[in-house]
Amino acid sequence: MKKMWESSFNKETDKLLEKFNASITFDKRMYEEDIKGSIAHSRMLGKQGIISSEEQKEIENGLLQIKNEIENGTFEFKIEDEDIHMSIEKRLTEIIGAVAGKLHTARSRNDQVALDVRMYVRKEAKKIKKLLVNFENVILNLSEKYEDIIIPGYTHLQRAQPILFSHHLMAYFQMFKRDITRIDDFLKRSDEMPLGAGALAGTTFDLDRHFVAQELGFSKPTENSLDSVSDRDFIIELGMIISVISMHLSRFSEEIIIWCTSEFSFINLDDAFATGSSIMPQKKNPDIAELVRGKTGRIYGNLMAILTTMKALPLAYNKDMQEDKEGIFDSIDNIKLCIEIFYSMLNTVTVNKEKIFDSMKYGFLNATDVADYLAKHGVPFRQAHKIVGEIVSYCENKKIAIEDMTLSEFQNFSEIFREDIQNEITIENCVNKRNSFGGTSIQNVKMQIKNAKSFLETI
């Protein structure tokens, strides 16, 4: 049986070519978008008098029947039908006969697929945003639960300064907040409807593309027919956003993995969100965090693939662009799963307060505060830095913490030190004195949490 496009061909398509050329195995997930687009197109054709109202109703009812068949699992997808568009059109012809052929008036598969994939990725972007909002709420809940717990802050994975655990968590809130706003920007930029562009040059029919745009929930139609069918920026942009989200998840995963080690033991994962070893019975592995971290490379690869596919394509549509879907579909599927499993795991985390407290005793986390003390008493900071470096070396040799030093020991390094130095460098004071905007003090973190709640209320 010949294809709908084979009228000028003398031979049927080779079976190997059918298999190579087909996209039905992966683009069938866009059936809902294809049917919605076709219904809107048929309504416009009827409104413009290009087809009769009776024909339009017959087409729409047939399409709704196909949608029901697909969702009930009775629809048969066949490789020889090539793609979701031809598969639905073929079935529509079986249901309503020749009038089905009028549906494709004034459109091409080029603008049809451009519409379907745009509608699909926009729908999925909204789902990703919703999952991120759920994630943000988990971060907020955990931040409030452990609001006053102090942990070592790190640079170069070396203990640096004490910070609130909640401050650390809220850093990730900011990352995912940016991801949410990126999705919002993406939705604004992709809010144009390409159907009606035809194969590349528009059409001779009197279309109302603004009507179709409104029917499909777009603010306007695209302005250039060439760009309409050849644009895949929206796929690249969502792929980039997903890659950034994945990078943020991967960084968080790395810290979860580190915090779970026996060397740190800062947190415990719930048994329901950890796995064991087939040979070592004592093991409790953070596999979720590791797998999320691992999937980041896969998601990056999908982004690189579409960028490479598009990098030298001439206008307008080229068959290369069929390769635009599998990568973004894979990235969408994986990022949704990663976000949901990660925040579900995070929601069960418990913090080992005693272990964290013990870890801070000999890390010299208050060294900067000793230097700040000297600077506030008139010692140039560079000189203060040198003095405190000598103090740290002294403490290391004596195997004591800075706060264990007596006043006379402090004064051996500088006469500036007074009795208040001991109080100034307690871990609690080191944290709560950092009250500059954005700092780690409890007052600032409370403000961050308040602002975060206000942000989520606007979504």
C-alpha positions in Angstrom: 0.0 0.0 0.0 1.4 3.4 -1.0 2.0 6.2 1.4 -0.2 9.3 1.3 2.8 11.2 -0.3 3.7 8.5 -2.9 1.5 9.6 -5.7 4.4 10.4 -8.0 6.5 7.3 -7.0 6.6 4.2 -9.1 7.8 1.8 -6.3 6.7 1.1 -2.8 9.0 2.2 0.0 11.7 -0.4 0.9 11.0 -2.1 4.3 14.4 -1.1 5.6 13.8 2.5 4.6 10.5 2.4 6.4 12.2 1.3 9.6 15.0 3.8 9.2 12.7 6.7 8.3 9.9 6.1 10.9 9.5 8.1 14.1 6.3 6.6 15.3 8.0 4.6 18.0 8.9 7.7 19.9 6.7 10.6 18.6 3.4 8.7 19.3 3.6 10.3 22.8 2.5 13.5 21.1 -0.8 12.1 20.0 -2.8 14.5 22.2 -1.0 17.5 20.8 -1.4 16.3 17.3 -5.2 15.8 17.8 -5.6 19.1 19.5 -3.8 20.9 16.7 -5.8 19.1 14.1 -9.1 19.9 15.8 -8.2 23.6 16.0 -7.1 23.6 12.4 -10.3 22.0 11.3 -12.3 24.5 13.2 -10.4 27.3 11.5 -11.0 25.7 8.1 -14.7 25.5 8.8 -14.8 29.1 10.2 -13.1 30.4 7.0 -15.5 28.4 4.7 -12.6 26.3 3.4 -14.5 23.2 4.5 -18.2 22.9 5.4 -19.4 22.9 9.0 -20.7 19.3 8.5 -17.3 18.2 7.3 -15.6 19.9 10.2 -17.8 18.2 12.8 -17.2 14.9 11.1 -13.5 15.4 11.2 -13.5 16.5 14.9 -15.7 13.6 16.0 -13.4 11.2 14.2 -10.3 12.7 15.9 -12.0 12.4 19.3 -12.7 8.8 18.6 -9.0 8.2 17.7 -8.0 9.9 21.0 -10.3 7.6 22.9 -8.9 4.6 21.0 -5.3 5.6 21.8 -6.1 6.2 25.5 -8.0 2.9 25.8 -5.1 1.0 24.2 -7.1 -0.2 21.2 -5.3 1.9 18.6 -2.7 0.1 16.6 0.5 2.0 15.8 2.3 0.6 12.7 5.9 1.3 11.6 4.7 1.8 8.0 2.7 4.8 9.0 6.0 6.6 9.7 4.9 9.1 12.3 2.1 10.1 14.7 0.7 12.6 12.1 0.3 10.0 9.3 -0.9 7.4 11.7 -3.8 9.5 12.9 -4.7 10.7 9.4 -4.8 7.2 8.1 -7.0 6.0 10.9 -9.2 9.1 10.4 -9.7 8.1 6.8 -10.7 4.6 7.9 -13.3 6.1 10.2 -14.9 8.9 8.1 -13.7 8.2 4.6 -12.5 10.7 1.9 -13.5 13.8 3.9 -10.5 13.0 6.2 -8.3 14.2 3.3 -9.6 17.7 3.7 -8.1 18.1 7.1 -4.6 18.5 5.6 -5.7 21.5 3.5 -3.4 24.5 4.1 -0.9 22.7 6.3 2.2 20.5 5.9 3.8 17.9 8.1 6.5 20.5 8.6 4.3 23.1 10.4 2.3 20.2 12.0 5.3 18.7 13.7 6.6 22.1 14.7 3.3 22.7 16.5 3.1 19.3 18.1 6.6 19.3 19.6 6.3 22.9 20.7 3.0 22.2 22.5 4.4 19.0 24.0 7.6 20.5 25.5 5.6 23.5 26.8 3.3 21.1 28.6 6.2 19.2 30.0 8.0 22.3 31.1 5.0 23.2 33.2 5.1 19.8 34.8 8.8 20.2 35.6 8.1 23.6 37.1 5.4 22.1 39.4 7.9 19.4 40.5 10.5 22.1 41.3 7.9 24.0 43.4 7.3 20.8 45.4 11.1 20.4 45.8 11.4 24.0 47.1 8.7 23.3 49.7 10.7 20.3 50.9 13.8 22.5 51.2 11.8 25.1 53.2 10.4 22.5 55.5 13.8 21.0 56.2 15.3 24.4 56.7 12.7 25.3 59.3 13.0 21.9 61.0 16.8 22.3 61.4 16.9 26.1 61.5 19.5 26.6 64.2 21.8 23.6 63.5 25.4 24.8 62.8 27.6 22.9 60.4 31.0 23.4 58.9 31.0 25.5 55.7 33.6 24.4 53.1 35.7 25.8 50.4 37.9 23.4 48.4 36.3 20.7 50.5 38.3 22.1 53.5 36.5 23.4 56.6 36.2 27.1 56.3 33.7 28.9 58.4 30.6 27.8 60.5 27.2 28.3 58.8 23.7 27.3 59.6 22.5 24.0 58.0 19.4 25.9 57.0 21.6 28.5 55.2 23.2 25.8 53.3 19.9 24.3 52.2 18.6 27.7 51.3 21.5 28.1 48.8 19.8 25.3 46.9 16.5 27.0 47.2 18.0 29.9 45.3 19.4 27.6 42.6 16.0 26.0 41.9 14.3 29.4 42.2 16.4 30.5 39.2 15.4 27.3 37.4 11.8 28.1 38.0 12.2 31.6 36.6 14.1 30.2 33.6 11.1 28.0 32.8 8.8 31.0 33.1 11.0 32.9 30.6 11.1 29.8 28.3 7.3 29.7 28.3 7.1 33.3 27.4 9.5 33.0 24.5 8.0 29.8 23.1 4.4 31.3 23.2 4.0 31.4 19.4 2.0 29.1 17.2 3.6 27.8 14.0 0.7 26.0 12.3 -0.3 27.7 9.0 3.3 28.3 7.9 2.9 25.4 5.5 5.9 23.6 4.2 8.0 26.8 4.3 6.3 29.6 2.4 2.8 29.9 3.9 -0.3 29.1 1.9 -2.7 30.5 -0.7 -5.7 29.8 1.5 -7.4 32.5 3.5 -6.4 31.3 7.0 -7.0 32.8 10.4 -3.9 31.8 12.2 -4.7 34.1 15.1 -7.9 32.0 15.7 -5.9 28.8 15.8 -3.4 30.3 18.2 -6.2 31.3 20.5 -7.8 27.9 20.2 -4.5 26.3 21.3 -3.7 28.7 24.1 -0.9 30.6 22.3 -0.7 34.4 22.5 0.0 34.8 18.8 1.1 33.0 15.6 4.7 33.0 14.4 5.6 35.8 12.0 7.9 34.1 9.5 7.0 30.9 7.8 10.6 29.8 7.1 11.5 30.3 10.8 8.3 28.6 11.9 9.1 25.2 10.4 12.9 25.3 11.0 13.0 26.7 14.5 14.0 24.3 17.2 15.4 26.9 19.7 12.6 26.0 22.1 13.9 22.4 22.3 17.5 23.6 22.8 16.4 26.1 25.4 14.4 23.6 27.4 17.3 21.1 27.1 19.6 23.8 28.5 17.3 24.5 31.4 17.0 20.8 32.2 20.8 20.6 32.0 21.1 23.4 34.6 18.5 21.8 36.8 20.4 18.5 36.5 23.7 20.2 37.4 22.1 21.7 40.5 20.7 18.3 41.5 24.1 16.8 40.9 25.9 19.2 43.2 23.3 18.5 45.9 23.7 14.8 45.3 27.5 15.1 45.8 26.9 16.7 49.2 24.3 14.2 50.2 26.8 11.4 49.3 29.6 13.1 51.3 27.4 13.8 54.3 26.3 10.2 54.4 29.8 8.7 54.6 31.0 7.3 57.9 33.8 9.9 57.8 31.2 12.7 57.9 27.9 11.1 59.2 26.2 14.5 59.2 22.9 13.0 58.0 21.0 9.7 57.8 18.9 8.6 54.9 15.6 6.7 55.5 15.9 3.0 54.7 13.2 3.4 52.1 15.5 5.7 50.1 18.8 3.8 50.3 20.0 0.4 49.1 22.4 -2.2 50.4 25.3 -4.3 49.1 25.0 -7.8 47.7 28.1 -8.9 49.6 28.7 -6.4 52.4 25.8 -6.5 54.9 26.9 -3.3 56.8 26.5 -1.1 53.7 23.8 1.6 53.3 24.3 3.2 49.9 23.0 6.6 48.7 22.1 5.2 45.3 19.5 7.8 44.5 22.0 10.6 44.8 24.6 8.7 42.9 22.2 7.9 40.0 20.9 11.5 39.9 24.5 12.6 39.6 25.1 10.0 36.9 22.1 11.0 34.8 23.5 14.5 34.5 26.0 13.3 31.9 23.2 11.7 29.9 21.1 14.9 30.0 24.2 17.0 29.0 24.7 14.6 26.1 21.1 15.1 24.8 21.7 18.9 24.8 25.0 18.5 22.9 23.2 16.2 20.4 20.5 18.6 19.4 23.0 21.5 19.2 25.2 19.5 16.9 22.3 18.4 14.8 21.1 22.0 14.3 24.5 23.7 13.9 24.7 23.8 10.1 21.2 23.1 8.7 20.1 25.3 5.9 16.5 26.7 5.9 13.9 25.3 6.1 13.0 21.8 7.2 15.5 19.0 6.9 15.0 15.3 7.8 17.9 15.7 10.3 15.4 17.6 12.5 13.6 14.3 13.2 16.5 13.7 15.6 15.2 16.6 17.7 12.7 14.6 19.7 14.3 11.5 21.3 16.9 13.5 23.2 14.5 16.0 24.7 11.9 13.3 25.5 14.6 11.4 27.3 15.8 14.5 29.2 12.2 15.4 30.2 11.5 11.9 31.4 14.7 11.7 33.4 14.6 15.1 35.0 11.0 14.7 36.2 12.0 11.4 37.8 15.2 12.8 39.3 13.4 15.8 40.8 10.6 13.7 42.3 12.8 11.0 43.8 15.3 13.4 45.1 12.9 15.6 47.0 11.1 12.5 48.3 14.5 11.2 49.6 15.4 14.6 51.0 12.1 14.8 52.9 13.2 11.8 55.0 16.7 13.1 55.9 17.5 13.3 59.6 20.5 15.3 60.9 23.1 14.0 63.4 23.5 17.1 65.6 26.1 15.5 67.9 28.3 14.3 65.1 28.2 17.7 63.4 29.1 19.5 66.7 32.1 17.2 67.3 33.3 17.7 63.8 33.6 21.5 64.3 35.8 21.4 67.4 39.2 21.3 65.8 38.5 22.7 62.3 39.6 26.3 63.2 36.3 27.5 61.8 36.5 30.6 63.9 40.0 31.6 62.7 38.5 34.4 60.4 36.6 35.7 63.4 39.8 36.1 65.4 41.3 38.0 62.4 38.1 40.2 62.3 38.4 40.8 66.0 41.9 42.2 65.5 40.8 44.2 62.5 38.0 45.8 64.4 40.5 46.9 67.0 42.6 48.7 64.5 45.0 46.0 63.3 45.4 46.1 59.5 43.6 42.9 58.2 46.7 41.6 56.4 48.7 41.8 59.6 45.8 40.3 61.5 45.7 37.4 59.0 49.4 36.8 59.7 48.9 36.8 63.4 46.0 34.3 63.3 48.0 32.1 60.9 50.6 31.8 63.7 47.9 31.1 66.2 46.5 28.3 64.1 50.0 26.8 63.8 50.5 27.1 67.5 47.2 25.3 68.2 48.0 22.5 65.7 51.3 21.9 67.5 49.6 21.8 70.9 46.6 19.8 69.5 44.1 22.3 70.9 41.3 24.4 69.4 41.6 28.2 69.3 38.8 28.6 71.8 40.9 26.5 74.3 43.6 29.1 74.4 43.9 31.2 77.5 44.0 35.0 77.4 47.7 35.0 78.2 48.3 32.7 75.2 46.3 35.0 73.0 48.3 38.0 74.2 51.6 36.2 73.4 50.6 36.9 69.8 49.1 40.3 70.2 48.4 42.6 73.1 45.2 43.8 71.4 43.4 40.7 72.7 41.1 41.2 75.7 38.9 39.0 77.9 36.0 39.3 75.4 37.9 37.3 72.8 36.6 34.0 74.2 33.0 35.1 73.8 33.6 36.6 70.4 34.8 33.4 68.9 32.2 30.9 70.0 30.7 29.0 67.1 27.3 30.4 67.8 28.6 34.0 67.8 30.6 33.3 64.7 27.4 32.4 62.9 25.1 35.0 64.3 27.5 38.0 63.9 27.4 37.3 60.1 24.3 39.5 59.8 25.2 41.3 56.6 22.5 40.9 53.9 22.6 37.3 52.6 24.8 36.1 55.5 24.3 33.0 57.6 22.9 34.5 60.8 19.7 33.1 62.1 18.0 36.4 61.5 19.1 36.4 57.9 18.0 32.8 57.4 14.6 33.5 58.8 14.3 36.4 56.3 15.4 34.1 53.5 12.7 31.6 54.5 10.1 34.3 54.7 11.0 35.6 51.2 11.1 32.1 49.8 7.5 31.5 51.0 6.4 34.8 49.4 8.0 33.7 46.1 6.2 30.4 46.1 2.9 32.1 46.8 3.3 34.1 43.6 3.6 30.9 41.4 
